[in-house]
């Protein structure tokens, strides 16, 4: 199977991400602005647990806010449990994904006589590189997933480029690489590919890897468990689904091992809670919760504040491909629509449905592989001027996304307070960005 276009797409994407990151984040003191808010908290696990041996983050104020970052931007990520022990409010999964390159950065800092404290420049560069690595891993698995649908090499390469540069995945691997979404994207792509392989050729031995991947996704963000409900999309028909279920039923030990691998990975969070507080189970978000009777589905999709289709319009274009997914597998198309509606409902019920400071609706990033599938099918199967129109529209939307990404970096697209008036006043106005 030829992979030349896919290979070169990955090479060019990697080169662009590295160049952009080095230009934005690695020169001089620019690294000091990379870790903010949630990303600061995710990373804090590594220096606190590995270097300070402190599960309660006692040195957070002195070593982080005072020494390396703008104290005015410090958002205390610690919560007090039982009036005795502080813990990190956020989950540990993102830090674990960053761990390999954190160790490389630590070795580099020690070898060069630098500040080996977990917060100096090598560690922040490592965070950036970790996000890029998981993005590329996700793209590689996404390309393999598309190949199982007989998507040509050229269309696969084009789709990868469109979904990096035409979505906020680019922003969250370069401008805000410490956030969790690039890592979830990589794991989600791998899980979907392995599940698709399971659908086409049921081999119960693969179940243990699916369990581990799901456990890792949950460890990053528990709501990522929703991806399980997307798995019916990967079956071409009910016969495939029944074959897979029957294969698993004949191999109960494989299912048990899958559950054990999921549990073993997810247990890492519980072990942290036990060590830090003496309790196995802790809800660290206090009064923050899902309000199931107050969804904001239309706002999630269409609002000028954070609407998915406003700031990532390539996802709307992807919906055109549902026609081609339906022609291939009506059940898969129905499953896609139902899952996307359910996903939007759940995400929109969070108490702050726009998820604070962000560029666009960042909580959809992990699910972009599901949007890439109908998009690739549309480009592959559309004929004549329809195909040319889809490709042209995609290129226009990539350009629009890059302009909006540029504006978001300079707060012309505000991180929380956009509305209709402000959006259209700023539309394409890159001339207002200071030189």
Beta strands, then each sheet from edge to edge (+ up, - down):
strand 1: 78-81
strand 2: 85-88
sheet 1: 1+ 2-
end
